Amino acid sequence: MAEIKELFQKADWKNEKHVPVLEVKRLGDNTVEVEAVVGKEIPHPNKTEHHIEYIRLMFLPEGEKFPYVVGEHRFGAHGASVKGPDTSTIYTDPHVIARFKTEKKGTVIAESYCNIHGLWTGETEI
């Protein structure tokens, strides 16, 4: 049986369209704004047959053992309709912005799930 860490894939986001790319800003009053995008350099198709289902954002404060889930967004429109795959004009874009407050430094972690290529992760320090 695989360990959970073996299920997550990592790569350079400039060469791999599945990696969640993170941009983090400190806004003041200890507010952190996190922007997460899948397919930033190489667009992900996001069609009925191949799409990103969700992005989950976590924060692991420095010195703590477990991360906090600070947001999760599910993408439900991938072009399907009652007429079949890719017959609607509605396609979600795996791009989210979330905010949380913290006084601590730590690591922002993003997890994304592609229905064909599985789990991907990206992270950045704040």
C-alpha positions in Angstrom: 0.0 0.0 0.0 1.3 3.4 -0.9 2.0 6.1 1.7 0.0 9.3 1.3 3.0 11.3 0.4 3.6 8.9 -2.5 0.2 9.9 -4.0 1.2 13.5 -4.5 3.1 14.6 -7.5 5.4 17.6 -7.7 7.0 19.3 -10.7 8.2 22.7 -12.0 5.0 24.6 -12.8 6.6 26.2 -15.8 6.8 22.8 -17.5 3.8 20.9 -15.9 0.2 22.2 -16.2 -1.1 20.3 -13.1 1.0 22.0 -10.4 -0.8 24.6 -8.3 1.1 27.8 -8.5 0.9 30.0 -5.4 1.3 33.8 -5.0 1.2 35.1 -1.4 0.9 38.7 -0.2 0.9 40.1 3.3 -1.9 42.7 3.4 -1.5 44.1 6.9 -3.4 43.4 10.1 -1.8 39.9 9.8 -3.9 39.1 6.7 -2.4 36.8 4.2 -3.9 36.6 0.6 -3.2 33.5 -1.3 -3.8 33.1 -5.1 -3.7 29.6 -6.4 -3.8 28.8 -10.1 -3.5 25.4 -11.9 -2.2 25.8 -15.5 -0.6 29.2 -15.1 2.2 28.7 -17.7 0.7 25.8 -19.7 -3.2 26.0 -19.6 -5.0 23.0 -18.3 -7.8 21.8 -20.8 -10.6 21.7 -18.2 -12.9 19.8 -20.5 -15.4 17.1 -19.4 -13.0 14.3 -20.0 -9.9 16.1 -18.4 -10.3 18.7 -15.7 -9.2 19.9 -12.3 -11.8 19.0 -9.6 -10.6 21.0 -6.7 -7.8 23.1 -5.1 -7.3 22.9 -1.3 -5.2 25.5 0.5 -3.5 24.8 3.8 -1.1 26.7 6.1 1.5 25.0 8.2 2.8 27.4 10.8 6.4 27.3 11.7 7.0 25.0 14.6 3.7 23.2 14.4 3.0 19.6 13.5 -0.2 19.8 11.5 -1.4 22.2 8.8 -4.7 24.2 8.9 -7.1 24.0 6.0 -7.8 27.6 5.1 -9.9 27.0 2.0 -11.1 24.6 -0.6 -12.8 25.3 -3.9 -14.5 22.7 -6.1 -14.8 23.2 -9.8 -18.1 21.7 -11.1 -18.6 23.0 -14.6 -16.5 21.3 -17.2 -18.6 21.7 -20.4 -21.0 18.9 -19.9 -24.8 19.3 -20.3 -27.8 17.0 -20.7 -26.7 16.8 -24.4 -23.4 15.2 -23.4 -19.7 16.0 -22.9 -18.5 19.4 -23.9 -21.9 20.6 -25.2 -22.3 23.6 -22.9 -20.4 26.8 -22.9 -19.7 26.7 -19.1 -16.2 25.8 -18.0 -14.7 26.7 -14.7 -11.2 28.0 -14.4 -9.0 26.5 -11.6 -8.0 29.9 -10.1 -8.8 30.9 -6.6 -8.0 33.6 -4.0 -8.3 33.0 -0.3 -7.4 35.1 2.8 -6.6 34.2 6.3 -5.0 35.8 9.3 -1.8 34.7 11.1 1.0 36.3 13.0 3.3 33.4 12.2 5.6 32.5 9.4 5.1 29.1 7.8 4.4 27.2 4.6 1.3 27.7 2.4 0.5 24.4 0.7 -1.8 23.8 -2.2 -3.2 20.5 -3.3 -5.0 20.0 -6.7 -6.8 17.0 -8.1 -7.0 16.2 -11.9 -9.5 13.5 -12.8 -7.0 11.8 -15.0 -3.5 12.6 -13.5 -4.3 12.5 -9.8 -3.0 14.7 -7.0 -0.5 17.5 -7.3 1.0 19.8 -4.8 2.9 23.1 -4.6 4.1 25.2 -1.7 5.7 28.5 -0.7 7.0 30.0 2.4 5.6 33.2 4.0 
